[in-house]
Amino acid sequence: MQYREIPLSADNQQFSIAINGTTYTIRALWRDDAGWVIDLLDSGGTAIINGIPLVTGADLLSQYKYLGLGFVLMVICDVAGQSYPTKTDLGTYSHLYVITELS
């Protein structure tokens, strides 16, 4: 497996990223009622998955395996016991990783 951090900051943002040879757009949004969520879009801007909550230590795409994306997204927090990135620590103490080369 290969792990790569997707660099984020504690701001709403949208950017393109190549994963396993495919270009995706990721949109990260802070929602006061739900915390940080991301949308995964194809390169043309069409939504693949919307509103994925950033939860620490879980495969964020586990319920979407049927899409055959071939990668995992996971959030790791530097603060022990922290379940979600806070409004201000995304990218500093909370990190989003893409895991590829799954078996």
N, C-alpha and C positions, 0 to 999 in steps of 0.2 A: 504494500500500500504506500501511496505517496500523500503526504499532508502538505497543504500550502495555505498560508493565511491569506484571506481576502481582506485587504486593508480597508478599514472603515473609520469614520470619525463620528462624533456625537452630534451629527447634523443630518437632516433629511438629505438623501443623495440618490443619484441614479448614475450608473456607469455600465460599460460593456466589459465582459470578461470572456476569455476563451477557456473552455473546460473540455478536455478530451477532444480537441479539434473542432468544437462547435462554439460559436459565439452566442452568448446569452447577455441579456440586460438584467441587472439586479437593481431593484429600487428598495431602499431602506427608509422606513418612515417611523417616526415616533407618534404613537397614539396614546393620548392621556389615559384612556380607559383600558388599553391593552398592552402598553409598553412598546418595545421595538418589534416591528414586523417587517418581513421582506416579501417582495413580489418577484417571481422569476418569469421573465419574458423571453421570447425568441428574438432573434436579431432584427426582425421587422417590427417589434413592439407589441406583438400579440401575447397576451397573458397565457402562460403555461400553468402557473400556480399563483394565486393571490393570497395575501394575508397570512404568511407563515410566521407564527410567533417565535421569537428568538428565545429558546429555552436551553439552559445550560445542560451539557452532557447527553443530549438526545440526538438521534439521527432525525434531523428536521424533515427529511424526505421519506421516512419509513412508510408512511401511508400512501405514498405515491410511486411505489416500486413498479406498478403496472405501466408507468410511463416509459420505463426502460432508459432512464437518463444516464445510468452508469457511473454515478458518483453520489457521495453523501455530503451533506452540509451539517456542520456541528459547531456549537458555541461552547467555548471554554472560558471560564472566569478565573482570574487570578486570586480572587477573594474566596477563601474556603466557605462553603455552605451557601454561596450566592446562587440563586436559582434563575435569575434573569439579569440581563444587562440593565443598568440604571440609565436614566436619561442622559447622564453626563459621562459615563465611563465606557461607552461603546468605542472600541478601537484602542483604548488605553489599558483597562483592566478586564475587558470582555472582548473576546476575539472570535471571529467567524473563520472557520476552516473548511476547505473543500478537500475531500478524501477521494482519490482516484485509484485506479488499478485494483479494483475489487475482485475478490475471488469467488 
